[in-house]
Amino acid sequence: MPVPIAIEIPTSQTPGREGMAFSRARALPGVLRGLAPGVLAAAAIAAAATALGGLAPTVGAPVIAIVSGIAVSLVRRPSARLVPGIAFTSKKVLQGSIVVLGSGLSLAQVLSTGARSLPVLVGTLVVALVVAWAAGRALHLRSDLKTLIGVGTAICGASAIAATDAVIDAEEADVSYAIATIFTFNVVAVLVYPSLGHLFGFSQRTFGLWSGTAINDLSSVVAASTIYGHAAASYGVIVKLTRTLAIIPICLGLAAVRGSRRHQAAGCTAARRLELRRILPLFIVVFVAAVVANTVGLVPSAWHHGLSEMSTWMITAALAAIGLSTDVGHIRRAGLAPIALGAILWVTVGLTSLGLQALTGTL
């Protein structure tokens, strides 16, 4: 009697590169469908804000967009269906707007702006960190919380807070309160800075340097300086991106101060990883590539006006999304002490920036 032979038929197979690429391509429509509701909600607010901004140019579409987004969020928090698209718009569309802005800049302009702003950048950074330590201690805030608020104010808002948290491993509540504090003064800056700039008659370059050194987060720098003028936006973005680099030595310093050599080594490893993923993300590399492309003439000058308009529209949509994602209750739960420290730092850094500009002859 013949012996039956069992033959195994594989039911699954490890996909090769082509199979993985095909799978990703098939998944793409589903991802887009998931993003579409939130993106469209932000775009609708941006469209209304743009129309109203034309009627009130001194206020500007970006300010109207973020205020409208916050107002909608207060009435009704976005549903789970809208959240992915809102998050995408608030981050990726904003980053894209900065890349588009870079397509109208030259490499010489970027390098000269970074060099001229260096004294004000370094001065405001040092003052912010020192005052954060002293005022946080006077307010009896926990060490990690005052560190997070200080770094967030001094360097680049929520990005700096996330990078620092990876090194010091702060409690989740401290991270949340720090981000809520920083966001509060980001919104205030977008609403107040352009009006103050016009009141004091600041030039485009003065306002760009002021916003780039004194406003906490990149998104708010872009918003406030765009309202003030295209030249101010270009200057402010370059200054803020230059300032972002300071998080690298700050993270390394914090890692060295904390704990054992093993802890220090882990902190340094995290800092290097953050340097690539969070401190110098892909959009900054693409921004530099766009600047180089424009410098060598690959971007026709006839495109510059249209690209500038596109950048402003993208910024407006991103700020609408940021407004929609605002949790006012979270800010209220942070309490008075973190908000007080944020207010002290916000005023101190703003005045220090103007003072240093006066001393260095850039005001």
C-alpha positions in Angstrom: 0.0 0.0 0.0 1.6 3.3 -1.0 2.6 5.6 1.8 0.8 9.0 1.5 3.2 11.9 1.2 2.2 15.1 3.0 2.9 18.2 0.9 2.9 21.5 2.7 1.5 24.3 0.7 2.7 27.7 2.0 -0.2 30.0 2.9 1.9 33.1 3.3 5.1 34.4 1.8 7.4 37.1 3.0 6.8 39.9 0.6 9.7 41.3 -1.4 10.3 44.9 -2.1 7.9 45.0 -5.0 5.2 43.3 -2.9 5.7 45.8 -0.1 5.5 48.7 -2.5 2.3 47.3 -4.0 0.8 46.9 -0.5 1.6 50.4 0.4 0.2 51.7 -2.9 -3.1 49.8 -2.2 -3.2 51.2 1.3 -2.7 54.8 0.2 -6.3 55.5 -0.9 -7.5 54.3 2.6 -5.0 56.7 4.2 -6.2 59.6 2.1 -9.8 58.8 2.9 -8.9 58.8 6.6 -7.3 62.2 6.3 -9.8 63.9 4.0 -12.5 64.9 6.6 -10.1 66.7 8.9 -8.2 68.3 6.0 -11.4 69.5 4.5 -12.6 70.9 7.8 -9.4 72.9 8.2 -9.6 74.0 4.5 -13.1 75.3 5.0 -12.1 77.4 7.9 -9.0 78.6 6.0 -11.2 79.6 3.0 -13.5 81.6 5.2 -10.6 83.2 7.0 -9.0 84.2 3.7 -12.1 85.9 2.6 -12.5 87.7 5.9 -8.7 88.5 5.9 -9.2 90.4 2.6 -11.7 92.6 4.4 -9.5 93.1 7.5 -5.9 92.9 6.1 -4.4 94.4 9.3 -5.7 91.3 11.2 -4.8 88.8 8.5 -6.2 85.4 7.5 -3.8 83.4 9.7 -5.1 85.1 12.9 -8.7 84.7 11.9 -8.1 81.1 11.1 -6.6 80.1 14.5 -9.2 82.1 16.4 -12.0 80.6 14.4 -10.6 77.1 14.9 -10.4 77.7 18.7 -14.0 79.0 18.7 -15.3 75.9 16.8 -13.4 73.7 19.2 -15.0 75.4 22.2 -18.4 74.8 20.8 -17.7 71.2 19.8 -14.5 69.2 20.0 -13.6 67.5 16.7 -14.9 64.0 16.3 -12.5 61.0 16.1 -13.2 61.0 12.3 -11.7 64.5 11.9 -8.6 64.1 14.2 -6.2 62.4 11.8 -6.7 65.0 9.0 -6.5 67.9 11.5 -3.2 66.5 12.9 -1.8 66.1 9.4 -2.8 69.6 8.4 -1.4 71.2 11.6 2.0 69.6 11.2 2.7 68.4 7.6 0.9 71.2 5.8 2.7 73.8 8.0 6.0 72.1 7.2 5.1 72.1 3.5 4.4 75.9 3.7 7.9 76.5 5.0 9.4 74.5 2.1 7.3 76.5 -0.3 8.6 79.7 1.4 12.2 78.5 0.9 11.6 78.3 -2.9 11.7 82.1 -2.9 14.9 82.5 -0.9 18.5 82.5 -1.9 21.3 80.6 -0.1 23.2 83.9 0.5 20.1 85.4 2.1 19.8 82.4 4.4 23.4 82.4 5.5 23.6 86.2 6.0 20.4 86.2 8.0 21.6 83.4 10.3 25.0 85.2 10.9 23.5 88.6 11.5 20.9 87.2 14.0 23.4 85.2 16.0 24.1 87.7 18.8 20.4 88.2 19.5 19.8 84.4 19.2 22.4 83.6 21.8 21.6 86.4 24.1 17.8 85.6 24.3 18.6 81.9 24.7 20.8 82.5 27.7 18.4 85.0 29.3 15.4 82.6 28.8 17.2 79.7 30.4 18.5 81.7 33.4 15.2 83.4 34.1 13.3 80.0 33.7 15.5 78.5 36.4 15.2 81.5 38.8 11.5 82.3 38.3 10.6 78.6 38.3 12.3 78.2 41.6 10.5 81.2 43.1 7.2 79.8 41.9 8.1 76.4 43.5 7.6 74.5 40.3 9.1 71.0 39.9 12.5 70.9 38.3 11.4 69.0 35.2 8.4 71.3 34.6 10.5 74.5 34.8 13.1 72.9 32.5 10.5 72.0 29.9 8.9 75.4 29.9 12.3 77.2 29.8 13.5 75.1 26.9 10.2 75.4 25.1 10.3 79.2 25.4 14.0 79.6 24.7 14.2 77.4 21.6 11.3 76.0 19.6 8.2 75.3 21.6 6.7 71.8 21.6 9.5 70.3 19.5 12.1 71.3 22.1 9.8 70.0 24.9 9.5 66.6 23.2 13.3 66.5 22.6 14.1 67.4 26.2 11.6 65.0 27.6 13.4 62.1 25.7 16.5 63.0 27.7 15.1 63.8 31.2 12.1 61.4 31.1 9.7 63.8 32.8 6.3 62.9 34.1 3.5 63.0 31.5 1.7 65.7 33.5 4.7 67.9 33.4 5.0 67.5 29.6 1.3 68.2 29.1 1.4 71.3 31.3 4.5 72.6 29.6 3.0 72.2 26.1 -0.3 73.8 27.2 1.7 76.8 28.6 3.7 77.2 25.5 0.7 77.0 23.3 -1.1 79.6 25.3 1.5 82.2 24.6 1.9 81.1 21.0 -1.7 82.1 20.4 -1.2 85.4 22.3 1.9 86.1 20.2 0.1 85.6 16.9 -2.7 87.9 18.0 -0.5 90.6 19.6 2.9 90.8 17.9 1.8 92.1 14.5 -0.2 94.9 16.1 2.8 95.8 18.3 5.1 95.8 15.3 2.9 98.2 13.4 2.5 100.4 16.5 6.3 100.8 17.0 6.9 101.0 13.3 9.3 98.0 13.0 10.8 97.3 9.7 10.3 93.9 8.0 13.7 92.7 9.1 13.3 93.9 12.7 10.0 92.2 13.1 11.3 89.0 11.5 14.2 88.9 13.9 11.9 89.8 16.9 9.4 87.1 16.1 12.1 84.5 15.3 13.8 85.0 18.7 10.9 85.9 21.0 8.0 83.7 19.8 8.0 80.2 21.2 6.9 77.9 18.4 7.8 77.7 14.7 4.1 77.7 13.7 3.4 80.9 15.5 6.6 82.6 14.1 5.4 81.7 10.6 1.9 83.0 11.4 2.8 86.3 13.0 5.6 87.2 10.5 3.4 86.2 7.5 0.7 88.7 8.8 3.4 91.4 9.0 4.8 90.8 5.5 6.5 88.4 3.2 10.0 89.7 3.9 9.4 89.4 7.7 8.2 85.8 7.2 11.3 84.9 5.3 13.6 86.5 7.9 11.6 85.1 10.8 11.6 81.5 9.5 15.4 81.5 8.9 16.1 82.9 12.4 13.8 80.3 14.0 15.3 77.4 12.1 18.7 78.6 13.2 17.6 78.8 16.8 16.2 75.2 16.6 19.8 73.9 16.4 20.4 75.0 20.0 18.4 72.0 21.2 21.3 69.7 20.3 23.8 71.1 22.9 21.0 71.6 25.4 20.0 67.9 25.3 23.6 66.8 25.5 24.2 69.1 28.5 21.1 67.8 30.3 22.1 64.2 29.6 25.5 64.9 31.1 24.1 66.5 34.2 21.7 63.7 34.9 22.7 60.6 36.8 25.2 57.9 36.1 27.5 57.3 33.1 25.1 54.7 31.8 22.2 57.2 32.0 24.4 59.8 30.4 25.2 57.4 27.5 21.5 56.7 27.0 20.8 60.5 27.0 23.5 61.1 24.4 22.1 58.3 22.2 18.6 59.8 22.5 20.0 63.3 21.7 21.6 61.9 18.5 18.4 60.2 17.5 16.5 63.4 18.2 18.9 65.4 16.1 17.8 63.4 13.1 14.2 62.8 13.8 12.9 65.8 15.7 15.5 68.6 15.6 16.4 68.3 12.0 13.4 66.6 10.4 13.1 66.0 6.7 11.2 69.2 6.0 14.2 71.3 7.0 16.4 69.3 4.6 13.8 69.9 1.9 13.6 73.6 2.8 17.4 73.9 2.2 17.0 72.0 -1.1 14.3 74.5 -2.1 16.6 77.4 -1.3 19.4 75.9 -3.3 17.1 75.2 -6.2 16.0 78.8 -6.3 19.6 80.0 -5.9 20.8 78.1 -9.0 17.8 79.3 -11.0 15.7 76.2 -11.1 12.7 78.1 -9.7 11.5 80.7 -12.3 11.1 84.2 -10.8 7.7 84.4 -12.4 6.6 81.6 -9.9 7.6 83.5 -6.8 4.4 85.5 -6.3 2.2 82.4 -6.8 4.4 80.3 -4.4 4.2 83.1 -1.8 0.4 83.0 -2.1 0.4 79.2 -1.8 2.6 79.4 1.3 0.2 81.9 3.0 -2.8 79.7 2.2 -1.1 76.6 3.6 -0.1 78.5 6.8 -3.7 79.6 7.2 -5.0 76.1 6.8 -2.4 74.8 9.3 -3.4 77.4 11.9 -7.1 76.6 11.4 -6.1 73.0 12.3 -4.1 74.0 15.3 -7.1 76.0 16.5 -9.4 73.0 16.0 -7.1 70.8 18.1 -6.9 73.2 21.0 -8.1 71.8 24.3 -8.8 74.9 26.4 -9.7 72.7 29.4 -6.2 71.2 29.3 -4.7 74.7 29.5 -7.0 75.5 32.4 -5.9 72.3 34.2 -2.2 73.4 34.0 -2.9 75.8 36.8 -1.6 79.3 37.5 2.1 78.6 38.3 3.1 77.2 34.9 1.2 79.9 33.1 2.9 82.5 35.4 6.3 81.2 34.4 5.3 81.2 30.8 4.2 84.8 31.0 7.4 85.9 32.7 9.5 84.2 30.1 7.4 85.5 27.2 7.7 89.1 28.3 11.4 88.7 29.3 12.5 87.2 26.0 10.5 89.7 23.9 12.1 92.7 25.7 15.5 91.1 25.6 15.3 90.5 21.9 14.4 94.2 21.2 17.1 95.3 23.7 19.8 93.2 22.0 18.7 94.4 18.6 19.1 98.0 19.8 22.6 97.2 21.2 23.8 95.5 18.0 22.3 98.1 15.7 19.8 95.7 14.1 16.6 97.4 15.5 
